[in-house]
Amino acid sequence: MNKKLSLGVCISLIAVACAVTFVLTMELSRDNFNERIAGVDEREAIYAKLQNIDSYVRNNFFAPIDEERLVNAIMSGYMAGLGDNKSRYIPDAEFYELQQYTRGRVVTAGIQVVRNENGYIRITDVYEGSSADLQGIEVDDIITSINNIQVLEIGAESAIRLLSGEEGVRLVITIQRDGEERRFTLMRQDIELITAKGAQYGDFGFIRISAFAENTGEQFERALNEALANNAKGLIIDLRGTSGSLIAPQRQILDRLLPRCTAAIAELRNGSFNNIIEITGDEFIALPVTVITDGGTAEGGELLAAVLKDFAGAQIVGTATKGDPIFTTTQSLGDGSAVLLSIMKVRSGGGTSFDGEGIRPDFLVELTTPAETNFNNLAETRDLQIRKAFEVTEARISQTTIQEDN
């Protein structure tokens, strides 16, 4: 961003550009013409008001103005004005991280971070097996400098960008933990994010889906193929805390498990409906399916559970899902930033809607303490919801065997 260009000038340029774009693209219909002219007049009034505020603040505010923070706040305020808790403005550093996460691979120092209220960088996640993990970096550590560059001097957004970039570069970071300052040397690495992980327990395969990225479907297929190679007779899919709006990986997952059908339908802004997931193949894995859900199962996680319930006869174990059918999309603004916007309401093509109340489990099992799942030895897990899913799946396998014998 060119900080020598005042916000007022930027606003004027944006207003002129919007007006010109409107004139070039408006419809010839008189009614539409009058409507759009009114819209332009309203927009001009908004821009003029914002310009007046900017001029007054710049002439009278007693402290220096952080231009980057100011512009981000304006954009964020516009999105907040929609009154939608999902739609929001995404600054460039955060959008870069989001793009990598969506891709399912990140080139990073092995950590996920956000700007905290004091302007520093707070660590929110440490990737397993990364240099940060091996060095002992912890969630909630606060980064104060990177390569001797103070975070407060360059701003958190610029500092976050330093964590990603060319693979193989070493970074020296200074963190604060429990009032003590510590230094670590990290390495930027290309890391595949594991969002679908498989394990085996007796006669059935267990697949945990934690989120939806572009490679989630491929990871699910690998886990499913491994379960089939181990002669799995049933399948447990763990969707606890799973959310996200990427449709492609959901389609890839369902394509392996469902017969030909219209699996998912979306309601769009104009009241029209669109089939967003259609299964067109004739080959699928006809195994008894059990799904585990909780209050964090939302969006794509809920849609997957609803579709499997309707078309694969899946039994649901756990607690009710969130009841959030709103899917979002991300639109780049061309300068590294983006907006996240709610665009449709989804439901299962089989009729199951989870809007508001969520999906009620067939077997209600609540956890009094956070679940600790040992994927290397599921037989010893103390996770009550998983153990109930084992019980349900085993009963369904036995029932299927009896039916086949008869």
C-alpha positions in Angstrom: 0.0 0.0 0.0 1.3 3.5 -0.9 1.0 5.3 2.4 1.8 8.7 0.8 -1.6 8.5 -0.9 -4.2 9.8 1.5 -7.3 7.8 2.3 -9.4 10.7 1.1 -7.8 10.6 -2.4 -8.3 6.8 -2.5 -12.0 7.2 -1.6 -12.4 9.8 -4.4 -10.7 7.5 -6.9 -12.9 4.6 -5.9 -16.0 6.6 -6.2 -15.2 7.8 -9.7 -14.2 4.3 -10.7 -17.5 2.9 -9.4 -19.5 5.6 -11.1 -17.8 5.0 -14.5 -18.2 1.2 -14.1 -21.8 1.7 -13.4 -22.4 3.9 -16.5 -20.6 1.5 -18.8 -22.5 -1.6 -17.5 -26.0 -0.3 -16.6 -29.1 -1.8 -18.3 -31.1 0.2 -20.8 -34.4 -0.5 -19.0 -35.8 2.8 -17.7 -36.9 1.2 -14.4 -33.5 -0.3 -13.9 -31.9 2.9 -14.9 -33.7 4.9 -12.3 -33.0 2.3 -9.6 -29.3 2.3 -10.4 -29.1 6.1 -10.5 -30.5 6.2 -7.0 -27.9 3.6 -6.0 -25.1 5.7 -7.4 -26.4 8.8 -5.6 -26.5 6.9 -2.3 -23.0 5.6 -2.9 -21.7 9.1 -3.7 -23.2 10.3 -0.4 -21.5 7.5 1.5 -18.1 8.3 -0.1 -18.5 12.0 0.6 -19.4 11.3 4.2 -16.4 9.0 4.7 -14.2 11.6 3.0 -15.4 14.3 5.4 -14.7 12.1 8.4 -11.2 11.3 7.0 -10.4 14.9 6.4 -11.5 15.9 9.9 -9.6 13.1 11.6 -6.4 13.8 9.7 -6.6 17.5 10.7 -7.4 17.0 14.3 -6.4 13.5 15.6 -3.6 13.9 18.2 -1.8 10.7 17.4 -0.1 9.1 14.3 -2.5 7.1 12.1 -1.7 3.5 11.2 -2.8 3.6 7.6 -2.9 -0.2 7.1 -4.9 -0.7 10.3 -7.3 2.1 9.3 -8.0 0.7 5.8 -8.4 -2.8 7.2 -10.9 -1.5 9.8 -12.9 0.4 7.1 -13.2 -2.8 4.9 -14.0 -4.9 8.0 -16.7 -2.4 9.0 -18.4 -2.6 5.7 -18.6 -6.4 5.8 -19.7 -6.2 9.5 -22.5 -3.9 8.3 -24.1 -6.9 6.5 -25.1 -8.3 9.8 -23.9 -11.7 8.9 -21.5 -13.4 11.4 -19.7 -15.3 8.6 -19.1 -12.6 5.9 -16.0 -10.6 6.6 -13.0 -8.9 5.1 -9.7 -10.8 5.1 -6.4 -8.8 5.2 -3.7 -9.9 2.8 -1.5 -11.8 5.3 -4.5 -13.8 6.6 -5.7 -14.5 3.1 -2.4 -15.9 2.1 -2.6 -18.3 5.0 -6.2 -19.2 4.2 -5.2 -19.9 0.6 -2.5 -22.4 1.7 -4.9 -24.0 4.2 -7.5 -24.4 1.5 -4.9 -25.9 -0.8 -4.0 -28.4 1.9 -0.3 -27.7 1.8 1.6 -24.8 3.5 5.1 -23.5 3.2 5.6 -22.2 6.6 7.7 -22.3 9.7 5.3 -24.8 11.1 2.9 -22.6 12.9 -0.5 -20.9 12.5 -0.7 -17.4 13.9 -3.0 -14.4 14.4 -2.5 -10.8 15.4 -3.3 -10.3 19.1 -4.9 -7.3 20.8 -1.5 -5.9 21.7 -0.2 -5.9 18.1 2.0 -8.9 18.5 1.6 -12.4 16.9 -0.1 -15.2 18.8 0.5 -18.8 17.9 -2.8 -20.7 17.4 -1.5 -24.1 16.1 1.8 -26.0 15.7 2.0 -28.5 12.9 3.0 -32.0 13.9 6.5 -32.9 12.8 7.5 -29.4 11.8 10.6 -27.6 12.9 8.4 -25.6 15.3 7.1 -28.8 16.8 10.5 -30.3 17.2 11.9 -27.1 18.7 9.2 -27.0 21.4 7.1 -24.1 20.2 3.7 -24.0 22.0 0.2 -22.7 21.3 -0.4 -19.2 22.8 3.3 -18.4 22.6 3.7 -14.7 21.6 6.1 -13.8 18.8 7.7 -10.4 19.4 10.4 -10.4 16.6 11.4 -12.3 13.5 15.1 -12.2 12.4 15.6 -9.4 14.8 12.8 -7.3 13.2 10.4 -6.1 15.9 6.8 -7.1 15.2 5.5 -3.7 16.5 7.8 -1.8 14.2 6.6 -3.4 10.9 3.1 -4.3 12.0 1.7 -7.8 12.7 0.4 -8.2 9.1 3.9 -7.6 7.6 5.5 -9.8 10.3 3.1 -12.7 9.6 4.2 -12.6 5.9 7.8 -13.2 7.0 6.8 -16.6 8.3 5.8 -17.9 4.9 7.7 -17.8 1.6 10.6 -19.7 0.1 11.1 -23.2 1.3 14.3 -24.0 3.2 14.8 -20.5 4.7 15.8 -20.3 8.4 14.0 -17.9 10.7 15.1 -16.8 14.1 12.0 -15.9 16.2 11.8 -14.4 19.7 8.8 -15.4 21.7 7.3 -14.6 25.1 6.0 -17.4 27.3 5.0 -17.0 30.9 6.8 -13.7 31.1 10.1 -15.1 29.8 11.7 -14.3 26.4 13.1 -17.2 24.4 14.7 -17.6 20.9 14.2 -20.4 18.4 15.5 -21.1 15.0 12.8 -22.5 12.6 12.9 -23.7 9.1 10.3 -22.9 6.4 9.0 -26.3 5.2 6.4 -27.6 2.7 3.9 -29.4 4.9 0.9 -31.4 3.8 -2.0 -30.7 6.1 -3.7 -34.0 7.2 -7.5 -33.4 7.2 -8.6 -37.0 6.7 -6.8 -39.7 8.7 -7.6 -43.4 8.8 -7.1 -46.2 11.3 -8.3 -49.8 11.7 -10.2 -51.4 14.6 -11.2 -55.0 14.2 -13.6 -55.5 11.3 -14.1 -51.8 10.6 -12.2 -48.8 9.3 -12.2 -45.5 11.2 -11.7 -42.2 9.3 -11.4 -38.9 11.0 -12.2 -35.8 8.9 -11.1 -32.7 10.7 -11.8 -30.1 7.9 -12.2 -29.8 4.2 -9.3 -28.8 2.0 -8.6 -29.4 -1.7 -6.8 -32.7 -0.9 -9.2 -34.0 1.8 -11.0 -36.2 -0.8 -7.7 -37.8 -1.8 -6.7 -38.4 1.8 -10.1 -39.9 2.5 -9.8 -42.2 -0.5 -6.4 -43.4 0.7 -7.8 -44.1 4.1 -10.8 -45.9 2.6 -8.7 -48.0 0.3 -6.5 -49.1 3.2 -9.6 -50.1 5.2 -10.9 -52.1 2.3 -7.4 -53.8 1.9 -7.8 -54.8 5.5 -11.1 -56.4 4.8 -13.2 -53.8 6.6 -16.8 -54.8 7.0 -18.0 -51.5 8.4 -17.0 -47.8 8.3 -16.9 -45.2 11.1 -16.5 -41.5 10.0 -15.7 -39.0 12.7 -17.0 -35.6 11.9 -16.8 -33.9 15.3 -15.8 -30.3 15.0 -15.7 -30.6 11.2 -16.8 -27.6 9.2 -16.0 -25.8 5.9 -17.7 -25.0 2.6 -15.5 -26.7 0.0 -17.8 -28.8 -2.2 -15.3 -30.7 -4.3 -13.8 -32.9 -1.4 -17.3 -33.6 -0.2 -18.3 -34.8 -3.6 -15.2 -37.0 -3.9 -16.0 -38.6 -0.5 -19.6 -39.2 -1.3 -18.9 -40.6 -4.7 -17.2 -43.6 -3.1 -20.1 -44.3 -0.7 -23.4 -43.5 -2.5 -25.5 -44.9 -5.3 -26.5 -42.6 -8.2 -28.4 -39.6 -6.7 -28.8 -35.9 -6.2 -26.9 -35.7 -2.9 -27.0 -32.0 -2.1 -29.1 -29.0 -3.0 -28.5 -25.3 -2.4 -30.8 -22.4 -2.1 -29.3 -19.2 -3.7 -29.9 -15.5 -3.2 -32.8 -15.2 -5.6 -34.8 -18.1 -4.2 -33.7 -20.5 -6.9 -32.3 -23.9 -6.2 -29.2 -25.7 -7.6 -28.0 -29.3 -7.4 -24.5 -28.9 -6.0 -23.5 -32.5 -5.5 -24.7 -35.2 -8.0 -23.5 -38.8 -7.9 -23.5 -40.1 -11.4 -21.5 -43.4 -11.1 -22.9 -46.8 -10.5 -20.0 -48.2 -8.4 -19.9 -47.5 -4.6 -18.8 -49.1 -1.4 -21.9 -50.6 0.3 -20.6 -50.9 3.9 -22.6 -50.1 7.0 -21.6 -46.5 7.9 -21.6 -44.9 11.4 -21.0 -41.2 11.8 -19.9 -39.4 14.9 -21.0 -35.8 15.4 -21.0 -33.0 18.0 -22.0 -29.4 18.4 -18.9 -28.4 16.4 -20.1 -30.3 13.3 -21.2 -27.6 11.0 -21.6 -26.6 7.3 -19.9 -29.3 5.2 -19.6 -31.6 8.2 -23.4 -31.4 8.7 -24.1 -31.8 5.0 -21.9 -34.9 4.8 -23.6 -36.4 7.8 -27.1 -35.6 6.5 -26.4 -37.1 3.0 -24.9 -40.2 4.5 -27.9 -40.6 6.7 -30.3 -40.2 3.8 -28.6 -42.2 1.1 -26.2 -44.7 2.9 -28.5 -45.4 5.9 -25.8 -44.1 8.3 -26.4 -44.2 12.0 -25.4 -41.0 13.9 -23.6 -41.3 17.3 -22.7 -38.4 19.6 -24.5 -35.1 20.1 -26.6 -32.8 17.9 -24.8 -30.8 15.2 -24.6 -27.0 15.1 -27.4 -26.4 12.7 -25.4 -24.2 10.3 -26.3 -24.8 6.6 -24.8 -21.5 5.3 -21.9 -22.0 2.8 -19.4 -19.3 2.1 -17.1 -18.4 -0.8 -13.8 -16.4 -0.8 -13.3 -13.7 -3.4 -9.9 -12.2 -4.0 -9.8 -8.4 -4.3 -6.7 -8.4 -6.4 -4.3 -6.7 -3.9 -3.7 -9.8 -1.7 -6.8 -9.3 0.4 -10.2 -10.9 0.0 -13.8 -11.0 1.3 -15.5 -14.1 2.7 -19.2 -14.0 1.8 -22.2 -16.2 2.6 -23.7 -17.3 -0.7 -26.1 -20.2 -0.2 -28.1 -22.4 2.2 -27.5 -26.2 1.7 -29.4 -29.3 2.5 -29.3 -33.0 1.7 -31.0 -34.1 -1.5 -32.7 -36.7 0.5 -34.7 -34.2 2.4 -32.8 -33.9 5.7 -32.4 -30.2 6.7 -30.2 -29.2 9.5 -31.0 -25.5 9.5 -31.2 -24.2 13.1 -31.8 -27.4 15.1 -29.0 -29.5 13.6 -29.0 -33.2 13.1 -30.1 -35.2 16.1 -28.1 -38.4 16.8 -29.6 -41.8 16.7 -27.5 -42.6 19.8 -27.0 -39.7 22.1 -23.6 -40.0 23.8 -22.2 -36.9 25.7 -18.6 -36.3 26.7 -18.0 -34.9 30.2 -14.3 -34.4 29.4 -12.5 -33.7 26.1 -11.9 -36.9 24.1 -8.4 -38.3 23.9 -8.2 -40.6 20.9 -5.2 -42.8 20.4 -5.3 -43.5 16.6 -2.4 -46.0 17.0 -4.5 -48.1 19.4 -8.2 -47.5 19.1 -8.9 -50.5 21.3 -7.6 -48.5 24.3 -9.4 -45.2 23.6 -11.3 -43.7 26.4 -13.5 -41.8 24.0 -17.0 -42.8 24.8 -18.5 -41.6 21.5 -16.0 -43.7 19.6 -16.7 -46.8 21.7 -20.4 -46.4 21.1 -19.7 -46.1 17.4 -17.8 -49.4 17.6 -20.8 -51.0 19.3 -23.3 -49.7 16.8 -21.1 -50.6 13.8 -20.5 -54.1 15.2 -24.2 -54.7 15.6 -24.9 -53.5 12.1 -22.2 -55.8 10.7 -23.8 -58.8 12.6 -27.2 -57.8 11.3 -25.9 -57.6 7.7 -24.2 -61.0 8.1 -27.5 -62.6 9.3 -29.4 -61.2 6.4 -26.8 -62.4 3.9 -26.9 -65.9 5.4 -30.7 -66.0 5.1 
